[in-house]
Amino acid sequence: MRHRNTLLTLAAATAVATATAGCGISNPYTPATVRTRTVLSPPPVIRTDADPAPERGGTIAPAATHDQAALNNNAGASTPQAALERYAQLDINWTATTVAAEQRHLASISLDGARAQALQAAASYSHDQTLLASHVTNSGTVVSIAAGQGTAAGQWVLVTSETTSGQGEYQGLPAQLHVTYAQLVHTHVGWVVSEWSPQT
């Protein structure tokens, strides 16, 4: 009887060990030298003193150099405010039939994240049948452009007043204020928008 109880205890211990081995829980019946445990990899090291990717090692990546060289003479503006004003006016004034072309135009006068975002929007809007069927239009004006402060330090902050109209769910929408954070780079053709991040 005692032998049978010992076998049952060993069988139960084996079952517990098998059941817990995959979830990182150690088996108290296993000798300490063979206990299983889950080992977590250390978090990745993030260097704060490294150069930004486009300027790694003091050089500009070939793709970034090519993008800047490909800008036509009309892509830049003489001041950051002028570049932001033009970009905002194109971004907020469109119709369902022109919005994809407007986004492609924005891509042609921008770099980096702003260019990628505009190209993605152009591809998306060119297949948006809802906008076309509802005859959607968006119009607006720039209320203010200012250098960011506090959490927006290092960026430009734009406030625009916009009205979206059309048929169905787009009919009778009130004007709304929108906030956008932006960044620019100075190129051989002048100031060019490089980041465009609508907040509201």
N, C-alpha and C positions, 0 to 999 in steps of 0.2 A: 504494500500500500504506500509506504514511504517512497519507494523507488518510482511508483507511478506518479505521485505528487511532484517529485523532482523533475520527471520528464515533462509534465504539464507546465511546470514553472519555466523550464527551459524553452518549451515550445512557445509559450506566451511571450517570453523575452525576445525570442527570434522574430515573432510577428510584430512586436512593438518596434524592434530595430529596423525591420524592413519598411514598416509604415512611416517611420519618422526620418529615415535616411535621406529622402528626397526633399524634405522641407527644412533642413538645417537644424533640426532639434536633435540634441545628443541623447543617446540611449544610456540610461543610468546603469544597465547591466553589462555594458561593454567596458572592457578595461580602458583606463584613461588614455593609453597610448594609441588606441585605434578609434577614438570617438570622432564622429563626423561633425563638420561645422561649415557654415557658409562663409566664404571669404569675399568681401566686397572690394572692388577695385577702388583705388583712391580717386577723388575727383580730378578732372583735368586741370593742369596748371595753366592759368591765364596770365600772360605777361602784360603788365601795364606799361612797361618801358619800351615795348617794341614799336617799330614804325608801323603806321597803318598799311594794310595790304597793298594799296595802289602805289605806295612809296617805300616799300620794303628795301632796306639797305640804302636809302637815299636815292633810289631810282624809281621812275614811274613805269608800271607794268606796260608791256607792248600794246595790250588791248586798250588800255586807257589812253595811251599816246595816240593810237590810231583814231579813237573816237574824237579826241580833241582836234586832231589834224583834219578830220572829216567835216568839222563844223564850217558852214559857209559864212561869209562875211556878215550876213544879216542875223546870225544866230545870237550874237552877243549884244550887250547894252553898255552904255558908258558908265552907269552907276548901278549898284545893287537894287536900289528902289525902282529904277526904270525897268530892269530885267524882271523883277517880281510883278510890277504893275502889268506889263505886257503878258506875262505867263498867266496871271490870274484872269485877265480879261478874256483870253482864249479859253481858259478852263471852265469859266462859269457862263459863257454866252454861246449857246448851241441849240440846235433843233435835232429831232430824231434822225433826220436825213443827213445832217452835217456832223454829228458828234464823233463818228469814227474818224473822219478826215481831220477834225480839230485835234483829236488826240495824236494822230500821226504828225500833225504840224508841231504840237508840243514836243514830241519825241525828237524832231529835227532841230529844235532850239534848246535842248537840254542834254544833260550827261548823267551817267551813273544810275542811281536809284530812280530819279525822276524820269529818265528816258525809258528804263525798263517798265516802270509803272504805266507810262503813257502808251507804250506799245501793247502791253497786256490789255489795257482798257480799249484800245482801238480794235483789237481782235475780238474782244467780248461784245462791244457795241455793234460791230458789223453783222452780228448774228442775232441781235435782240429784236425779235418781232413784236414784243409787247410795246416798246417805245414807238415803233413805227405805227402800229395799229392804233395807239392812243394819241398819236400826233403830239408827243411830248416836246416841250421847249423849256429851256432854262435861261433866265436872264438875270443879270446882277451888276452890282457896282462894288468897287473896292472902297471900304469905309476907312481903313487905316493900314499902314505898314510901319512896323517899328522893330527895333532890335529887341530881342527877347531878354527878359530878366528873370531872376530866380531859377526855377526849374527849366525855363526855356532859354537860359543864357547860352550864347554861342549860336543861336538860331535867329531867324527872322520870324515875326508873328504877323500874319495878315488876318484882317477881319473883313468879310464880305457880306453884303446883303443880297440874298438871292430869292427869286420867285420861280417856282416850277409850275407849269400849267399844261393842260391837255384835256383829253376826254376820260370819262370813267373815273377811276380813283385819283387821277391827276387833276381833276377839275376843281377849281376853287381853293387851292392850297394857299395859305398865307405866306407872305415873305418871311424869311428866316435869316438870322445872323449865323455865319459859319466862321470857324477859326481854323487856320492852317499854319503849320510850322514849315519853314523852308530853309534851305542852305544853298549857297552859291559857290562857284569857283571862278577865279579870274583866269581867262584864257587869252590866246593871241587875238581873238576877235572881240574881247570884252567880257563882261560879267554874264555867266550862264547858270541857270538853275540846275542844281545837282540832286537835291532832295525836296520832295513835295509831300507833306504828310497832313492830310485833312484830319482835324481832331473832332469836329462836330458837323 
